[in-house]
Structure formats: structure tokens, C-alpha cells
């Protein structure tokens, strides 16, 4: 499955407050499917301050859904320490 690997989250920021953890694989924000960094950035550009969205992640092979309330211009903030990498499920 495509998605973005979350390398880290910043304490007291929306992802951390919602329960998202380092190592989770981000797959969806609201109606936006996340397949790589460009789809992630496109999705963030459509959010407004105060929007609450279901965020789907894969953790230990299981899909989990968290409600995240977004802040203004989170993607452009230099304080945003959530780092993402393209993730592909390894073939066995």
C-alpha cells in the first residue's frame, strides 16, 4: 500500500494530540488519499484552521482512525516537525 511513513511528531501539535505516533503510515486525511508527499501537500493546502478531519494511519499492520483538528497554515510552519517519507509495503 502507498502512504507516508511518519518519522516523528511534535508534542502538543495536532497529530500528537490526536494520538498519531512516529512509525505510523499515513494513508488518508478526510476524503484525500495519501500516496506520497505531493498528495499529502495537496491535501493540506485544502484545509482551513479549525477543520477537523478523520486521519487514517496503519500501525502495526492495523488501520486506525484519528480525529485531527488542524491549525492555520500548518504545512508551511517551520515548527512542523512531522517528517514524511514515501512508503511502499515490502514484497514477501
PyMOL commands that set and color helices and strands:
alter all, ss='L'
color gray80, all
select helices_A, chain A and resi 14-18+37-45+74-76
alter helices_A, ss='H'
color red, helices_A
select strands_A, chain A and resi 2-8+25-29+32-33+52-59+62-69+83-88
alter strands_A, ss='S'
color yellow, strands_A
deselect
rebuild
show_as cartoon
